[in-house]
Amino acid sequence: MATKLGRVFTVFTIVLYAVTGVLTVWSIVETIRNRPAGKALLAAAALLLLLLIVQLVLSIATFGSAHDVDPLLYFGYVITAILVIGLAGFWAFAELSRWGPGVLAAAGLTVVVMIERLDQIWQ
């Protein structure tokens, strides 16, 4: 059971990396092109937010099987990543200049680091 759970988290972590990477690169390109965040870019941010919420739910559901994971540290990272993307998405929606995607790019880079740290903590 633990190995199946480990594989699920590994696959989910790869999906999180992929979505965050695409969002970050796309945001950087839109910033360089001097364009505001469009609906598709905001939808990608919403998808990442949804995936991070799923990460939170999966973590809560399987937390009992984790070995020596500090709950305050782990859930602090998960909740902070959710807040960072949520606030960046709102800011990008409200900011009608090129800096809206710039904020999403910065948030994407931050969340990539947080995903890596979450994976390290869980292992």
N, C-alpha and C positions, 0 to 999 in steps of 0.2 A: 504493500500500500504506500509506503513512504517513497519508494522509487517512482511509482506512478505520479504521486503528488509532486515530486521533484521535477519530473519531466514536464508536467503541466505548467509549473512555475517557470521553467526554462523557456518553454515555447512562448508563454505569455510575456516574459521579459524581452524576448527577441521581437515580438510584435510591438511592444512599447517602444523599444529602440527604433524600429523601422518607422513607426508613425511619428515619433518625435523628431527623428532625423529628416524625414520628408517635410514636416512642418517648418523646421528650422531653416533648411536650405531654401525652401519656397519663400519663406519670409525674408530671408536675406536678399534673394533675387528681386522680390517686389520692392524692397527698400532701395536697392540700387537702381531699379527702374523708375523710382520716384512715384510710386503708385500707392494709393490707400488700400487698406485691407478690403478685399472683395468678399462676396458671400461664400465662395468656395474655400477661401483661406480661413474664414471664420468657422465654416463647417468642419474643416480639418482640426481646428483648435477645439471645437466642441467634441469631436470624436476622441481626441486625446484626453479631454476632461472625462468623458464617459469611461474610457479604458482605465484611467486612474481610479475612478470610483469603483469599477469592477475589481481592480487590484485591492482596494480597501476591503471590499466585501469578501473576496477570496481569502484575504489575510485574516480577517476576523473569524471566518468559518474554519480555517485550518490552523489557527494559532496554537492550539493545544498540542499539535504534533511537532512544533518547532523545538529545536534543542537550544536551550540557553539564549533565547532571543530577548533582549530588553524591550518590553512593550512600549515604554515611553519613547525610547529612541526610534524604534521602527515605525510606530504609528505617527510619531512627530514628523518623520520624513514623508510618509504617505500623505498626511493631511496638508503639510506645507506644499508639496508638489501640486495637490489639487487646488489649493488657494492661489499659487503662483500662476497656473494656467488659466484659472477662472478669472482672476483679476486682469491678467494680460489680454485675454480675449475681450473682456469688457472695455479695456482701455483702447485696444485696436479698433473696436466697433465705434467708440466715441471719437477717436482721433482721425480726422479726415485728411491727414497729410501722410507723407511717407513714413512718419515715425510710428504709426500704428503697427505696421509689419515689423518695424525695428524692435518694438517692445515685445512682439511675439517671438522674434528671433532670439532676443536675450532670454526670454522665459524658456524657450526651447532648449537653449544651451544649459540653462540652470537645471531643467528637469532631466536632461540626459545624465548629468552628474548625480542627481538624486536617485535616478533609477539604478545607476551603477552602485551607489552606496546601499540602497535597499537590497540589492542582490547580494552584496558582501555581508550585510547584517544577517540576512536570512540563511546564508550558507553556514 
